[in-house]
Amino acid sequence: MTIDPRSHTPVYVQLADLLRERIESGDLPPGTTLASEARLTQEYGIGREAVRMAVSLLRSEGLVSTVRGHGTRVRETPQRRKVELAPGESVVARMPTGGERRAMQLDEGVPVLEVRDPKGNVDVLPSDEVELTRPQSN
């Protein structure tokens, strides 16, 4: 698949779509380092800023993470732990604050889950590491 500069779809979105498709198909498995900005620029014939915007879009979706000096890698799927909701608890999904992102070492684009109990206590959990379950009814 190629980038069509005459398309109504911006070139950075087209590149993000191409890379997302490769990630989802397994062609770029977790842990794989994406080609450099310069290489993607050359390979697809688009500007460096468009490449940066495409990678930023994938980062915001939680598909890749970038570490300065180490490049951009396809994110590993974290192991999930089961969290059982107690009767009366509710859950709200939201994006984390900067402090929460740093404290939980969350990649950009990963939301958090606020689990609220009936007394108003809140537990904030990284959404990519938990699976919420309901208690089994007899």
Secondary structure, DSSP 8 states (H G I E B T S, - for coil): ----TTSSS-HHHHHHHHHHHHHHHTSS-TT-B---HHHHHHHHT--HHHHHHHHHHHHHTTSEEEETTTEEEE------EEEE--TT-EEEEE---HHHHHHHT--TT--EEEEE-TTS-EEEEETTSEEEE-----
